[in-house]
Amino acid sequence: MEITVLHFSWAYEDESFAGGPHTINGEECECGAKHKPTKALVEGIAAAADCPDPPVEILVAPNKLLPWIKGAVQSQEDGEAAYAKAQADGSWQVGNVISSLERQQARIEQHEESIKQDSLEGRLSDDDYARAQFALKQTQQVAAMMDDGLSFDEAAAKWHDDLRAEQEARARAGE
């Protein structure tokens, strides 16, 4: 199976894909990963490719995968029910956190590489670089709290509370 990720990145369950082409056949892909065409992954790709503003485009699909692809396209009602379930069990937020981590890491790496190469391509302004570092740190902290068993909402609230306490402590110290 060959796909193109049309957005900066896309994640499904434990798989993540940077923007661009990917081969899903269990062998090493252009990105260096070995994406195995499991039923869940193929169905996830098919469902993503079928939504408005799809993050993924299916370029080539072997005949043996077509039943999984056809079975993944949901009615509006089924899609809304699956979305509600993913929201309720937290899997929707986990995918968003993974995508955010990858996006911020890639922005920082691209910026740092542009400095090494003395190139303007991919370089961020000082403010944008600081924001990317802050966003990466924030997302890493939220992800760690989720790994410790907090829901996304609980982790985000705790992160905000911790940040507010840190800012208040700095203000009291005169920083």
RAZISUL-V800803 format. One record per helix or strand. SS is the DSSP state (2 for helix, 1 for strand). FROM is the first residue (numbers start at 1). TO is the last residue. Records with the same first field share a line. If there is no record, write none. Layout:
BEGIN
SS->FROM-TO  FROM-TO
END
This chain:
BEGIN
1->2-12  15-23  28-28  34-34  56-60
2->39-49  63-72  76-89  91-116  126-147  152-173
END
